[in-house]
Amino acid sequence: MGRTRIVVGVVGTLVVAAYAALLAVNALVLDPLAAVPGQSLAQIHAELTRQGFSVRGDTVAVVVVALIGVLLAAVLSVLLLVTRAPAHVIAAVLLAVVVMGTPASYVAAIAIGMDVADAFGVGGGDHTIWAGVLYVTSLVALVGIPVVLVVGQAAHVRRTALRTHAA
């Protein structure tokens, strides 16, 4: 059971890190390129800077939002492992971190997305399918939380009952 808990904590944190990486790449690279077709990222950044927008500040904001999720997942994993939480509880908590990726993605996208929208006269919404991938991933995680908790608790009760009868 101890190894399972560790694997769940590590894999869950890696899933959150992958989500955060896609969030950052989408907000900083893919979405601006899709919003302003025909321009390179360097050209987009140059125009933003010329118009007085802070590309550096936007980049820092997006990276900070992404890192908060990864750090939250890592800290929660360690705390749950130290307190010997069951694997299904660790999984549910890390799924909740993935669920929180949707509002984090929205906040991160606002940073540079609105600057691109204002500078180039394009819509401020999502311009790539990757934002949808993030949102659907969060939705699947949300649906998965009660499933993981119910199935995990049922298995935990079954194991406890078997141990009690065996003793």
Backbone as CSV, one residue per row, in Angstrom:
resi,resn,N_x,N_y,N_z,CA_x,CA_y,CA_z,C_x,C_y,C_z
1,MET,0.823,-1.202,0.000,0.000,0.000,0.000,0.863,1.261,0.000
2,GLY,2.025,1.213,0.660,2.894,2.384,0.718,3.415,2.793,-0.645
3,ARG,3.807,1.803,-1.445,4.314,2.114,-2.787,3.220,2.698,-3.662
4,THR,2.033,2.174,-3.537,0.912,2.683,-4.332,0.670,4.150,-4.018
5,ARG,0.702,4.488,-2.757,0.486,5.877,-2.345,1.555,6.791,-2.941
6,ILE,2.801,6.329,-2.914,3.900,7.131,-3.460,3.729,7.302,-4.967
7,VAL,3.399,6.219,-5.644,3.203,6.293,-7.099,2.065,7.250,-7.432
8,VAL,0.968,7.160,-6.700,-0.168,8.057,-6.946,0.252,9.510,-6.717
9,GLY,0.992,9.766,-5.655,1.446,11.130,-5.375,2.375,11.670,-6.446
10,VAL,3.315,10.848,-6.877,4.280,11.287,-7.894,3.596,11.461,-9.248
11,VAL,2.823,10.468,-9.654,2.148,10.551,-10.956,1.149,11.708,-10.965
12,GLY,0.421,11.879,-9.880,-0.527,12.989,-9.798,0.158,14.339,-9.920
13,THR,1.287,14.480,-9.264,2.042,15.732,-9.352,2.575,15.938,-10.767
14,LEU,3.009,14.864,-11.409,3.479,14.974,-12.796,2.341,15.354,-13.747
15,VAL,1.154,14.839,-13.492,-0.007,15.215,-14.317,-0.291,16.705,-14.157
16,VAL,-0.240,17.187,-12.931,-0.449,18.619,-12.696,0.647,19.431,-13.389
17,ALA,1.880,18.953,-13.340,2.984,19.656,-14.005,2.772,19.698,-15.519
18,ALA,2.299,18.598,-16.094,2.026,18.575,-17.536,0.901,19.551,-17.881
19,TYR,-0.126,19.580,-17.062,-1.237,20.515,-17.258,-0.711,21.952,-17.200
20,ALA,0.111,22.228,-16.200,0.665,23.581,-16.038,1.556,23.959,-17.215
21,ALA,2.315,23.000,-17.715,3.182,23.277,-18.868,2.344,23.620,-20.096
22,LEU,1.289,22.852,-20.337,0.419,23.150,-21.477,-0.271,24.497,-21.281
23,LEU,-0.690,24.776,-20.064,-1.308,26.069,-19.757,-0.360,27.206,-20.148
24,ALA,0.898,27.099,-19.733,1.873,28.156,-20.007,2.194,28.257,-21.498
25,VAL,2.423,27.125,-22.140,2.750,27.142,-23.573,1.573,27.685,-24.379
26,ASN,0.375,27.298,-24.001,-0.796,27.795,-24.716,-0.934,29.308,-24.552
27,ALA,-0.841,29.781,-23.316,-1.035,31.212,-23.064,0.079,32.064,-23.660
28,LEU,1.307,31.573,-23.586,2.448,32.401,-23.990,2.855,32.252,-25.453
29,VAL,2.549,31.106,-26.057,3.031,30.858,-27.416,1.885,30.559,-28.385
30,LEU,1.155,29.499,-28.117,0.176,29.014,-29.088,-0.977,29.988,-29.317
31,ASP,-1.542,30.515,-28.240,-2.684,31.412,-28.400,-2.312,32.727,-29.087
32,PRO,-1.214,33.382,-28.700,-0.849,34.602,-29.439,-0.594,34.340,-30.927
33,LEU,0.052,33.218,-31.243,0.305,32.901,-32.652,-1.000,32.652,-33.409
34,ALA,-1.957,32.011,-32.754,-3.246,31.756,-33.403,-4.075,33.035,-33.517
35,ALA,-3.920,33.929,-32.561,-4.691,35.176,-32.574,-4.212,36.124,-33.666
36,VAL,-2.930,36.060,-33.970,-2.344,36.965,-34.963,-1.635,36.121,-36.027
37,PRO,-2.402,35.493,-36.907,-1.784,34.634,-37.918,-0.880,35.443,-38.850
38,GLY,0.190,34.799,-39.257,1.118,35.450,-40.174,2.229,36.223,-39.482
39,GLN,2.161,36.322,-38.169,3.215,37.022,-37.431,3.937,36.020,-36.537
40,SER,5.223,36.229,-36.406,5.989,35.372,-35.504,5.771,35.840,-34.069
41,LEU,6.152,35.002,-33.143,6.028,35.373,-31.734,6.893,36.597,-31.430
42,ALA,8.069,36.657,-32.031,8.946,37.818,-31.832,8.286,39.094,-32.357
43,GLN,7.626,39.011,-33.497,6.937,40.184,-34.043,5.774,40.606,-33.148
44,ILE,5.052,39.629,-32.632,3.935,39.937,-31.728,4.463,40.630,-30.475
45,HIS,5.517,40.079,-29.900,6.098,40.677,-28.694,6.627,42.082,-28.975
46,ALA,7.252,42.260,-30.123,7.784,43.585,-30.477,6.656,44.609,-30.583
47,GLU,5.561,44.223,-31.195,4.427,45.142,-31.328,3.797,45.436,-29.970
48,LEU,3.686,44.423,-29.141,3.147,44.642,-27.795,4.026,45.624,-27.025
49,THR,5.323,45.420,-27.097,6.262,46.303,-26.403,6.182,47.720,-26.966
50,ARG,6.101,47.831,-28.291,6.007,49.139,-28.937,4.771,49.897,-28.461
51,GLN,3.688,49.170,-28.223,2.453,49.814,-27.781,2.397,50.005,-26.263
52,GLY,3.454,49.624,-25.575,3.525,49.891,-24.144,3.059,48.763,-23.238
53,PHE,2.801,47.610,-23.804,2.406,46.468,-22.981,3.654,45.782,-22.430
54,SER,3.523,45.183,-21.276,4.660,44.525,-20.633,4.626,43.026,-20.907
55,VAL,5.341,42.619,-21.933,5.416,41.196,-22.273,6.095,40.435,-21.136
56,ARG,7.100,41.046,-20.566,7.804,40.395,-19.455,6.860,40.187,-18.269
57,GLY,6.095,41.196,-17.942,5.136,41.078,-16.845,4.082,40.015,-17.124
58,ASP,3.608,39.975,-18.370,2.633,38.951,-18.754,3.230,37.555,-18.621
59,THR,4.467,37.420,-19.074,5.145,36.122,-19.010,5.326,35.683,-17.563
60,VAL,5.753,36.600,-16.731,5.934,36.284,-15.311,4.600,35.864,-14.690
61,ALA,3.541,36.577,-15.014,2.226,36.247,-14.457,1.795,34.833,-14.844
62,VAL,1.976,34.481,-16.101,1.583,33.147,-16.567,2.433,32.072,-15.893
63,VAL,3.726,32.294,-15.831,4.621,31.301,-15.221,4.306,31.140,-13.734
64,VAL,4.027,32.234,-13.055,3.686,32.156,-11.629,2.402,31.353,-11.431
65,VAL,1.398,31.612,-12.244,0.143,30.858,-12.137,0.403,29.367,-12.346
66,ALA,1.196,29.033,-13.347,1.497,27.626,-13.624,2.284,26.994,-12.472
67,LEU,3.257,27.718,-11.957,4.078,27.179,-10.869,3.290,26.995,-9.577
68,ILE,2.332,27.853,-9.336,1.511,27.709,-8.129,0.811,26.350,-8.134
69,GLY,0.276,25.960,-9.274,-0.394,24.662,-9.365,0.547,23.504,-9.099
70,VAL,1.732,23.572,-9.673,2.706,22.489,-9.489,3.164,22.436,-8.031
71,LEU,3.458,23.585,-7.466,3.880,23.617,-6.060,2.766,23.140,-5.134
72,LEU,1.545,23.535,-5.430,0.408,23.081,-4.626,0.290,21.560,-4.675
73,ALA,0.411,21.001,-5.859,0.330,19.543,-6.003,1.463,18.853,-5.249
74,ALA,2.665,19.381,-5.359,3.810,18.767,-4.685,3.659,18.833,-3.166
75,VAL,3.273,19.988,-2.661,3.111,20.145,-1.209,1.989,19.250,-0.693
76,LEU,0.873,19.235,-1.396,-0.238,18.382,-0.966,0.149,16.906,-1.011
77,SER,0.882,16.506,-2.038,1.325,15.109,-2.126,2.188,14.738,-0.929
78,VAL,3.140,15.589,-0.617,4.026,15.306,0.521,3.222,15.251,1.820
79,LEU,2.359,16.221,2.030,1.555,16.230,3.256,0.674,14.989,3.366
80,LEU,0.070,14.607,2.266,-0.804,13.435,2.291,-0.008,12.144,2.480
81,LEU,1.186,12.093,1.926,2.029,10.912,2.134,2.509,10.835,3.581
82,VAL,2.898,11.963,4.135,3.377,11.992,5.521,2.258,11.606,6.491
83,THR,1.049,12.051,6.206,-0.077,11.737,7.094,-0.690,10.373,6.789
84,ARG,-0.088,9.645,5.866,-0.517,8.292,5.501,-1.959,8.237,4.976
85,ALA,-2.328,9.242,4.212,-3.649,9.233,3.584,-3.718,8.077,2.591
86,PRO,-4.883,7.464,2.457,-5.020,6.378,1.481,-4.790,6.884,0.051
87,ALA,-4.406,5.975,-0.814,-4.095,6.334,-2.204,-5.267,7.018,-2.890
88,HIS,-6.486,6.557,-2.619,-7.632,7.167,-3.296,-7.870,8.606,-2.829
89,VAL,-7.522,8.909,-1.604,-7.651,10.290,-1.122,-6.595,11.168,-1.787
90,ILE,-5.384,10.657,-1.898,-4.317,11.404,-2.580,-4.728,11.679,-4.024
91,ALA,-5.255,10.658,-4.685,-5.682,10.822,-6.079,-6.789,11.869,-6.189
92,ALA,-7.752,11.822,-5.288,-8.867,12.777,-5.343,-8.384,14.208,-5.114
93,VAL,-7.478,14.384,-4.182,-6.954,15.730,-3.907,-6.190,16.260,-5.123
94,LEU,-5.392,15.413,-5.741,-4.638,15.861,-6.917,-5.552,16.084,-8.118
95,LEU,-6.620,15.319,-8.215,-7.619,15.605,-9.250,-8.252,16.974,-9.007
96,ALA,-8.460,17.318,-7.748,-9.016,18.639,-7.427,-8.065,19.757,-7.860
97,VAL,-6.772,19.516,-7.753,-5.804,20.513,-8.230,-5.940,20.676,-9.746
98,VAL,-6.134,19.569,-10.450,-6.346,19.646,-11.906,-7.633,20.409,-12.211
99,VAL,-8.668,20.181,-11.428,-9.930,20.909,-11.622,-9.694,22.412,-11.486
100,MET,-8.873,22.794,-10.528,-8.587,24.219,-10.324,-7.761,24.805,-11.466
101,GLY,-7.311,23.954,-12.370,-6.581,24.435,-13.536,-7.432,25.268,-14.471
102,THR,-8.738,25.032,-14.497,-9.593,25.826,-15.387,-9.593,27.301,-15.000
103,PRO,-9.893,27.655,-13.750,-9.803,29.084,-13.431,-8.375,29.619,-13.537
104,ALA,-7.393,28.785,-13.229,-6.001,29.225,-13.362,-5.667,29.497,-14.823
105,SER,-6.160,28.651,-15.704,-5.928,28.839,-17.136,-6.560,30.140,-17.617
106,TYR,-7.740,30.409,-17.127,-8.430,31.649,-17.493,-7.632,32.864,-17.023
107,VAL,-7.183,32.825,-15.780,-6.403,33.939,-15.223,-5.102,34.121,-16.001
108,ALA,-4.435,33.016,-16.295,-3.170,33.093,-17.028,-3.380,33.655,-18.432
109,ALA,-4.472,33.259,-19.066,-4.731,33.718,-20.435,-5.036,35.206,-20.488
110,ILE,-5.607,35.733,-19.428,-5.940,37.158,-19.413,-4.678,38.010,-19.521
111,ALA,-3.616,37.571,-18.874,-2.392,38.375,-18.813,-1.939,38.829,-20.196
112,ILE,-1.619,37.895,-21.042,-1.114,38.280,-22.363,-2.241,38.333,-23.391
113,GLY,-3.290,37.564,-23.164,-4.393,37.518,-24.129,-5.065,38.860,-24.350
114,MET,-5.290,39.583,-23.278,-5.934,40.890,-23.425,-4.994,41.900,-24.076
115,ASP,-3.710,41.778,-23.785,-2.748,42.671,-24.437,-2.726,42.419,-25.943
116,VAL,-2.729,41.157,-26.332,-2.751,40.814,-27.762,-4.053,41.312,-28.388
117,ALA,-5.155,41.111,-27.684,-6.451,41.561,-28.209,-6.463,43.075,-28.409
118,ASP,-5.968,43.807,-27.434,-5.956,45.270,-27.541,-4.984,45.759,-28.611
119,ALA,-3.828,45.139,-28.683,-2.800,45.605,-29.617,-3.140,45.290,-31.070
120,PHE,-3.790,44.155,-31.295,-4.021,43.719,-32.674,-5.488,43.760,-33.083
121,GLY,-6.355,44.196,-32.191,-7.769,44.305,-32.536,-8.442,42.971,-32.793
122,VAL,-8.039,41.954,-32.052,-8.657,40.631,-32.184,-9.481,40.343,-30.937
123,GLY,-10.288,39.307,-31.006,-11.085,38.918,-29.848,-10.198,38.462,-28.700
124,GLY,-10.684,38.635,-27.499,-9.897,38.275,-26.327,-10.075,36.845,-25.870
125,GLY,-10.896,36.073,-26.562,-11.139,34.688,-26.154,-10.012,33.764,-26.562
126,ASP,-10.249,32.490,-26.330,-9.260,31.479,-26.703,-9.214,31.333,-28.221
127,HIS,-8.010,31.173,-28.739,-7.825,31.052,-30.184,-7.311,29.684,-30.609
128,THR,-7.080,28.800,-29.652,-6.578,27.463,-29.989,-7.459,26.401,-29.350
129,ILE,-7.332,25.212,-29.861,-8.060,24.083,-29.284,-7.457,23.669,-27.947
130,TRP,-6.223,24.075,-27.690,-5.527,23.624,-26.483,-6.165,24.148,-25.211
131,ALA,-6.772,25.309,-25.267,-7.510,25.790,-24.093,-8.671,24.839,-23.807
132,GLY,-9.322,24.380,-24.854,-10.403,23.410,-24.690,-9.910,22.100,-24.107
133,VAL,-8.721,21.691,-24.509,-8.134,20.467,-23.947,-7.939,20.640,-22.438
134,LEU,-7.467,21.801,-22.034,-7.293,22.065,-20.600,-8.641,22.026,-19.879
135,TYR,-9.650,22.659,-20.461,-10.971,22.705,-19.820,-11.594,21.314,-19.729
136,VAL,-11.478,20.534,-20.789,-12.039,19.175,-20.776,-11.286,18.298,-19.775
137,THR,-9.987,18.470,-19.703,-9.195,17.714,-18.727,-9.666,18.028,-17.311
138,SER,-9.912,19.288,-17.033,-10.417,19.667,-15.710,-11.807,19.083,-15.459
139,LEU,-12.639,19.068,-16.477,-13.980,18.497,-16.334,-13.906,16.998,-16.049
140,VAL,-13.049,16.303,-16.763,-12.874,14.861,-16.523,-12.364,14.632,-15.098
141,ALA,-11.449,15.475,-14.648,-10.945,15.355,-13.278,-12.072,15.587,-12.270
142,LEU,-12.930,16.552,-12.550,-14.056,16.835,-11.653,-14.991,15.634,-11.554
143,VAL,-15.282,15.029,-12.675,-16.136,13.836,-12.687,-15.425,12.673,-11.994
144,GLY,-14.120,12.624,-12.134,-13.353,11.529,-11.555,-13.251,11.558,-10.041
145,ILE,-13.366,12.721,-9.438,-13.193,12.817,-7.980,-14.172,11.923,-7.220
146,PRO,-15.479,12.050,-7.432,-16.377,11.174,-6.668,-16.204,9.699,-7.029
147,VAL,-15.880,9.419,-8.279,-15.663,8.028,-8.681,-14.476,7.445,-7.918
148,VAL,-13.380,8.179,-7.896,-12.179,7.714,-7.192,-12.468,7.540,-5.702
149,LEU,-13.183,8.481,-5.123,-13.471,8.387,-3.691,-14.380,7.207,-3.361
150,VAL,-15.430,7.015,-4.142,-16.368,5.921,-3.860,-15.711,4.566,-4.093
151,VAL,-15.082,4.402,-5.239,-14.435,3.123,-5.545,-13.281,2.864,-4.581
152,GLY,-12.498,3.884,-4.310,-11.370,3.730,-3.396,-11.804,3.392,-1.987
153,GLN,-12.848,4.052,-1.517,-13.332,3.770,-0.165,-13.930,2.371,-0.084
154,ALA,-14.632,1.959,-1.118,-15.198,0.603,-1.130,-14.081,-0.439,-1.071
155,ALA,-13.029,-0.234,-1.831,-11.896,-1.169,-1.806,-11.219,-1.150,-0.437
156,HIS,-11.103,0.025,0.145,-10.490,0.162,1.469,-11.312,-0.594,2.523
157,VAL,-12.620,-0.459,2.469,-13.507,-1.154,3.413,-13.400,-2.663,3.214
158,ARG,-13.367,-3.097,1.960,-13.235,-4.529,1.658,-11.932,-5.090,2.219
159,ARG,-10.828,-4.371,2.001,-9.532,-4.833,2.517,-9.537,-4.898,4.042
160,THR,-10.123,-3.899,4.663,-10.188,-3.871,6.124,-11.020,-5.044,6.641
161,ALA,-12.130,-5.322,5.985,-12.987,-6.438,6.398,-12.256,-7.767,6.234
162,LEU,-11.522,-7.924,5.147,-10.773,-9.161,4.927,-9.682,-9.341,5.981
163,ARG,-9.012,-8.263,6.328,-7.974,-8.337,7.361,-8.579,-8.686,8.718
164,THR,-9.740,-8.128,8.999,-10.404,-8.381,10.271,-10.837,-9.843,10.366
165,HIS,-11.373,-10.385,9.288,-11.815,-11.784,9.279,-10.635,-12.747,9.316
166,ALA,-9.528,-12.348,8.713,-8.344,-13.207,8.678,-7.673,-13.278,10.049
167,ALA,-7.845,-12.251,10.844,-7.175,-12.205,12.156,-7.906,-12.946,13.213
